[in-house]
Every structure is written in structure tokens, then in C-alpha cells.
Amino acid sequence: MVEVGLMLHPVKTKIVYSKDNGRRDSYEHESFTFLGFTFPAPGARDKYGVIFASFLPAVSREALKALGQRARRWRIRLQISSDLADLARWMNPIVGGWMQ
């Protein structure tokens, strides 16, 4: 990495074991989190049901916790003056952005 001008953080950089070819060994690092997504392995099955190494993203636990805390701060249960359609119009763009 030094050859291309990049420096790796010694604490954050690790080698992740991908469990390829059906191996069942257990290692310290079998998934990684990047930009709020956790990439667990193995993550996919082929059309015959055989598991193969594939890092498919999922929302990380930390990001999911932050989303839940933000939604609780909305205090939707206290919005008794709004009807359901108004709440949906207000929340749909926000939740839709989270889903993207």
C-alpha cells in the first residue's frame, strides 16, 4: 500500500477469513464493517443450495441502533393531532432514504 501512497491504520486493518469452498474452520475475524454496513461471510447460496463465499452487505448493529434512536426521538406516539396519512407523508421520504 505504501507503493501507491496509502497508509493502513494498524488497529483497524485486519485480514478477514471468508470461509470459502465450504470450510468450517473458525477464525477471529469472519466479517467486517465498512461505512455502516456489516459484510458477513458466507453470505450466499447458489441455485443448488450450496453455500459459497460472498460478502453481502447488511446494516451494521451500530447503524441500526442509531436509526432506532433517531426514530424514537420523533415521538410518533405523541402525534395525536396528526392522522396516519400525514405521518406517512412525513416519514416515507426519511425511511425510504434509509432503505436506499
Backbone as a printed PyTorch tensor [residue, N CA C, xyz], in Angstrom:
tensor([[[  0.8200,  -1.1970,   0.0000],
         [  0.0000,   0.0000,   0.0000],
         [  0.8650,   1.2630,   0.0000]],

        [[  2.0310,   1.1750,   0.5970],
         [  2.9360,   2.3150,   0.6330],
         [  3.3510,   2.7040,  -0.7800]],

        [[  3.4880,   1.7200,  -1.6490],
         [  3.8880,   1.9840,  -3.0330],
         [  2.9030,   2.8840,  -3.7620]],

        [[  1.6310,   2.8180,  -3.3980],
         [  0.6210,   3.6550,  -4.0500],
         [  0.2470,   4.8600,  -3.2040]],

        [[  0.9860,   5.0950,  -2.1120],
         [  0.7790,   6.2940,  -1.3140],
         [ -0.3010,   6.1860,  -0.2540]],

        [[ -0.6690,   4.9750,   0.1530],
         [ -1.6890,   4.7900,   1.1810],
         [ -1.0650,   4.2540,   2.4520]],

        [[ -1.6430,   4.6730,   3.5880],
         [ -1.1920,   4.1730,   4.8770],
         [ -2.3460,   3.4500,   5.5470]],

        [[ -2.1240,   2.2490,   6.0410],
         [ -3.1550,   1.4830,   6.7260],
         [ -3.1010,   1.7570,   8.2170]],

        [[ -4.2790,   1.8500,   8.8300],
         [ -4.3560,   2.0480,  10.2720],
         [ -4.0500,   0.7060,  10.9390]],

        [[ -3.0510,   0.6350,  11.8260],
         [ -2.6440,  -0.6520,  12.3820],
         [ -3.7090,  -1.3350,  13.2410]],

        [[ -4.5970,  -0.5690,  13.8670],
         [ -5.6330,  -1.1670,  14.7080],
         [ -6.8490,  -1.5790,  13.8840]],

        [[ -7.1970,  -0.7850,  12.8830],
         [ -8.3960,  -1.0380,  12.0990],
         [ -8.1970,  -2.0420,  10.9710]],

        [[ -6.9730,  -2.2730,  10.5600],
         [ -6.7070,  -3.1520,   9.4380],
         [ -6.5600,  -4.5880,   9.9230]],

        [[ -7.2960,  -5.4960,   9.2800],
         [ -7.2220,  -6.9070,   9.6430],
         [ -7.5410,  -7.7660,   8.4290]],

        [[ -7.1090,  -8.9990,   8.4810],
         [ -7.4250,  -9.9470,   7.4200],
         [ -8.6800, -10.6940,   7.8360]],

        [[ -9.6630, -10.7460,   6.9360],
         [-10.9480, -11.3770,   7.2180],
         [-10.9950, -12.7200,   6.5130]],

        [[-11.3230, -13.7630,   7.2600],
         [-11.4430, -15.1190,   6.7260],
         [-12.7950, -15.2630,   6.0430]],

        [[-12.8230, -15.6950,   4.8020],
         [-14.0640, -15.7030,   4.0300],
         [-14.7960, -17.0370,   4.0160]],

        [[-14.2650, -18.0850,   4.6390],
         [-14.9130, -19.4020,   4.6600],
         [-15.2580, -19.8740,   3.2550]],

        [[-14.3010, -19.8390,   2.3790],
         [-14.5530, -20.2630,   1.0110],
         [-14.5120, -21.7830,   0.8850]],

        [[-15.0950, -22.2890,  -0.1780],
         [-15.0980, -23.7160,  -0.5180],
         [-15.6620, -24.6100,   0.5760]],

        [[-16.6260, -24.1310,   1.3320],
         [-17.3030, -24.9530,   2.3230],
         [-16.5010, -25.2660,   3.5740]],

        [[-15.4040, -24.5940,   3.8110],
         [-14.6060, -24.8390,   5.0170],
         [-15.3980, -24.4430,   6.2520]],

        [[-15.1980, -25.1670,   7.3190],
         [-15.9460, -24.9020,   8.5400],
         [-15.0600, -24.4000,   9.6790]],

        [[-13.8240, -24.0700,   9.3880],
         [-12.9190, -23.5710,  10.4220],
         [-13.4450, -22.2550,  10.9810]],

        [[-13.0680, -21.9650,  12.2030],
         [-13.4910, -20.7310,  12.8520],
         [-12.2660, -19.8460,  13.0830]],

        [[-12.4120, -18.5690,  12.7800],
         [-11.3200, -17.6140,  12.9190],
         [-11.8090, -16.3890,  13.6650]],

        [[-10.8760, -15.5790,  14.1150],
         [-11.2180, -14.4010,  14.9030],
         [-12.0490, -13.3960,  14.1080]],

        [[-11.6740, -13.1380,  12.8590],
         [-12.3680, -12.1430,  12.0410],
         [-13.0260, -12.8420,  10.8500]],

        [[-14.3580, -12.9510,  10.8940],
         [-15.0910, -13.5960,   9.8100],
         [-16.0660, -12.6450,   9.1300]],

        [[-16.0790, -11.3940,   9.5560],
         [-16.9090, -10.3730,   8.9240],
         [-16.2210,  -9.0320,   9.1370]],

        [[-16.6900,  -8.0130,   8.4030],
         [-16.1310,  -6.6810,   8.6020],
         [-17.2230,  -5.6430,   8.4180]],

        [[-17.0270,  -4.4810,   9.0420],
         [-17.9740,  -3.3750,   8.9500],
         [-17.3010,  -2.2320,   8.2090]],

        [[-18.0290,  -1.6800,   7.2260],
         [-17.4980,  -0.5890,   6.4170],
         [-18.6390,   0.3420,   6.0660]],

        [[-18.5080,   1.6130,   6.4030],
         [-19.4980,   2.6530,   6.1030],
         [-20.8970,   2.2930,   6.5930]],

        [[-20.9970,   1.7380,   7.7920],
         [-22.2930,   1.4290,   8.3840],
         [-22.9160,   0.1360,   7.9230]],

        [[-22.1850,  -0.6700,   7.1480],
         [-22.6870,  -1.9590,   6.6880],
         [-21.7680,  -3.0560,   7.1860]],

        [[-22.3590,  -4.1620,   7.6270],
         [-21.5930,  -5.3280,   8.0250],
         [-21.6070,  -6.3150,   6.8770]],

        [[-20.4530,  -6.8500,   6.5650],
         [-20.3060,  -7.8210,   5.4830],
         [-19.9570,  -9.1720,   6.1080]],

        [[-20.9690, -10.0170,   6.3680],
         [-20.6830, -11.3290,   6.9490],
         [-20.3600, -12.3520,   5.8620]],

        [[-19.6720, -13.3970,   6.2450],
         [-19.3780, -14.4670,   5.2900],
         [-19.6750, -15.7940,   5.9640]],

        [[-20.0860, -16.8250,   5.3010],
         [-20.5130, -16.8120,   3.9180],
         [-21.8980, -16.1790,   3.8180]],

        [[-22.2070, -15.6250,   2.6850],
         [-23.4470, -14.8910,   2.5970],
         [-24.4030, -15.3190,   1.5200]],

        [[-24.0760, -16.3340,   0.7540],
         [-24.9620, -16.6450,  -0.3570],
         [-25.0010, -18.1420,  -0.6310]],

        [[-26.0870, -18.5440,  -1.2860],
         [-26.2440, -19.9270,  -1.7530],
         [-26.4550, -19.8800,  -3.2580]],

        [[-25.8960, -20.8450,  -3.9400],
         [-26.1240, -20.9000,  -5.3850],
         [-27.4770, -21.5530,  -5.6640]],

        [[-27.8170, -21.7350,  -6.9270],
         [-29.1470, -22.2570,  -7.2750],
         [-29.3480, -23.7070,  -6.8400]],

        [[-28.2640, -24.3830,  -6.4550],
         [-28.3550, -25.7560,  -5.9730],
         [-28.3550, -25.8340,  -4.4490]],

        [[-28.3050, -24.6860,  -3.7840],
         [-28.3240, -24.6390,  -2.3330],
         [-26.9610, -24.7380,  -1.6860]],

        [[-25.9030, -24.7270,  -2.4680],
         [-24.5490, -24.8210,  -1.9390],
         [-24.0820, -23.4300,  -1.5170]],

        [[-23.5660, -23.3280,  -0.2970],
         [-23.0800, -22.0540,   0.2140],
         [-21.7290, -21.7400,  -0.4190]],

        [[-21.5680, -20.5050,  -0.8640],
         [-20.2860, -20.0740,  -1.4090],
         [-19.8960, -18.7380,  -0.7890]],

        [[-18.6010, -18.4310,  -0.8500],
         [-18.0790, -17.2240,  -0.2200],
         [-18.5620, -15.9910,  -0.9680]],

        [[-19.2870, -15.1440,  -0.2580],
         [-19.7900, -13.9080,  -0.8450],
         [-20.0840, -12.9430,   0.2890]],

        [[-19.5030, -11.7870,   0.2460],
         [-19.7400, -10.7870,   1.2740],
         [-20.9080,  -9.9060,   0.8380]],

        [[-22.1050, -10.2430,   1.3210],
         [-23.3010,  -9.4630,   1.0240],
         [-23.5440,  -8.4960,   2.1760]],

        [[-23.7600,  -7.2110,   1.8870],
         [-23.8790,  -6.2250,   2.9660],
         [-25.2090,  -6.3100,   3.7100]],

        [[-25.1590,  -5.9590,   4.9790],
         [-26.3340,  -5.8110,   5.8290],
         [-26.0610,  -4.6170,   6.7370]],

        [[-27.0930,  -3.9640,   7.1960],
         [-26.9120,  -2.8110,   8.0720],
         [-26.2110,  -3.2760,   9.3450]],

        [[-25.1860,  -2.5450,   9.7630],
         [-24.4450,  -2.9300,  10.9620],
         [-25.3000,  -2.7050,  12.2030]],

        [[-24.9590,  -3.3980,  13.2750],
         [-25.7110,  -3.2500,  14.5250],
         [-25.6480,  -1.8160,  15.0400]],

        [[-24.4840,  -1.1890,  14.9050],
         [-24.3380,   0.1870,  15.3800],
         [-25.2230,   1.1360,  14.5840]],

        [[-25.2550,   0.9660,  13.2580],
         [-26.0850,   1.8310,  12.4200],
         [-27.5660,   1.5890,  12.6950]],

        [[-27.9610,   0.3360,  12.8900],
         [-29.3520,   0.0120,  13.1800],
         [-29.7820,   0.6160,  14.5120]],

        [[-28.8960,   0.5930,  15.4860],
         [-29.1890,   1.2030,  16.7850],
         [-29.3830,   2.7070,  16.6320]],

        [[-28.5290,   3.3500,  15.8430],
         [-28.6470,   4.7950,  15.6220],
         [-29.9520,   5.1440,  14.9160]],

        [[-30.3640,   4.3270,  13.9500],
         [-31.6400,   4.5700,  13.2580],
         [-32.8090,   4.4500,  14.2210]],

        [[-32.7830,   3.4400,  15.0800],
         [-33.8510,   3.2640,  16.0630],
         [-33.9200,   4.4220,  17.0450]],

        [[-32.7640,   4.9050,  17.4900],
         [-32.7410,   6.0430,  18.4150],
         [-33.2960,   7.2900,  17.7500]],

        [[-32.9550,   7.4710,  16.4820],
         [-33.4680,   8.6460,  15.7620],
         [-34.9890,   8.5720,  15.6120]],

        [[-35.4990,   7.3880,  15.2830],
         [-36.9480,   7.2330,  15.1350],
         [-37.6650,   7.4440,  16.4660]],

        [[-37.0650,   6.9920,  17.5700],
         [-37.6920,   7.2190,  18.8790],
         [-37.7370,   8.7060,  19.2350]],

        [[-36.7510,   9.4690,  18.7850],
         [-36.7500,  10.9170,  19.0590],
         [-37.8920,  11.6360,  18.3460]],

        [[-38.4690,  11.0110,  17.3300],
         [-39.6050,  11.6260,  16.6370],
         [-40.8400,  11.6850,  17.5340]],

        [[-40.9180,  10.7950,  18.5300],
         [-42.0520,  10.7200,  19.4530],
         [-43.3780,  10.6220,  18.7100]],

        [[-43.4540,   9.6720,  17.8240],
         [-44.6430,   9.4850,  16.9950],
         [-45.8760,   9.2210,  17.8580]],

        [[-45.6980,   8.5180,  18.9590],
         [-46.8400,   8.1900,  19.8240],
         [-47.5060,   9.4320,  20.3940]],

        [[-46.7830,  10.5610,  20.3910],
         [-47.3530,  11.8030,  20.9240],
         [-48.0090,  12.6580,  19.8410]],

        [[-47.9670,  12.2220,  18.6130],
         [-48.5250,  12.9770,  17.4890],
         [-50.0180,  12.6680,  17.3180]],

        [[-50.8150,  12.9200,  18.3350],
         [-52.2270,  12.5550,  18.2890],
         [-53.0470,  13.4940,  17.3930]],

        [[-52.5290,  14.6790,  17.0960],
         [-53.2800,  15.6180,  16.2580],
         [-53.1310,  15.2760,  14.7700]],

        [[-52.1310,  14.4760,  14.4190],
         [-51.9060,  14.1140,  13.0180],
         [-52.6280,  12.8120,  12.7020]],

        [[-53.1460,  12.7390,  11.4780],
         [-53.7250,  11.4610,  11.0770],
         [-52.6370,  10.5980,  10.4410]],

        [[-52.9490,   9.3560,  10.1790],
         [-51.9720,   8.3950,   9.7000],
         [-51.3870,   8.7950,   8.3420]],

        [[-52.2060,   9.3680,   7.4750],
         [-51.7320,   9.7800,   6.1510],
         [-50.6860,  10.8940,   6.2660]],

        [[-50.9010,  11.8550,   7.1870],
         [-49.9170,  12.9330,   7.3880],
         [-48.5920,  12.3740,   7.9190]],

        [[-48.6810,  11.4520,   8.8710],
         [-47.4660,  10.8400,   9.4000],
         [-46.7160,  10.0710,   8.3190]],

        [[-47.4550,   9.3640,   7.4700],
         [-46.8280,   8.5950,   6.3890],
         [-46.1480,   9.5300,   5.3960]],

        [[-46.7910,  10.6450,   5.0360],
         [-46.1750,  11.6070,   4.1220],
         [-44.9000,  12.1980,   4.7030]],

        [[-44.8800,  12.3900,   6.0100],
         [-43.7130,  12.9580,   6.6730],
         [-42.5800,  11.9330,   6.8040]],

        [[-42.9190,  10.6870,   7.1520],
         [-41.8980,   9.6750,   7.4180],
         [-41.4060,   8.9470,   6.1690]],

        [[-42.2160,   8.7820,   5.1530],
         [-41.8390,   7.9700,   3.9880],
         [-40.5550,   8.4240,   3.3120]],

        [[-40.3210,   9.7190,   3.0760],
         [-39.0460,  10.0950,   2.4550],
         [-37.8270,   9.7670,   3.3160]],

        [[-37.9800,   9.8850,   4.6240],
         [-36.8650,   9.6170,   5.5280],
         [-36.5540,   8.1260,   5.5610]],

        [[-37.5870,   7.3090,   5.7950],
         [-37.3860,   5.8680,   5.8530],
         [-36.9780,   5.3210,   4.4910]],

        [[-37.5310,   5.8860,   3.4190],
         [-37.1270,   5.4790,   2.0840],
         [-35.6540,   5.7340,   1.8260]],

        [[-35.1490,   6.8540,   2.3360],
         [-33.7270,   7.1530,   2.2150],
         [-32.8820,   6.1470,   2.9780]],

        [[-33.3480,   5.7250,   4.1420],
         [-32.6360,   4.7030,   4.9030],
         [-32.5890,   3.3960,   4.1330]],

        [[-33.6720,   3.0600,   3.4570],
         [-33.7360,   1.7940,   2.7220],
         [-32.8160,   1.8150,   1.5070]],

        [[-32.6250,   2.9890,   0.9320],
         [-31.7260,   3.0850,  -0.2350],
         [-30.3040,   2.8620,   0.1850]]])
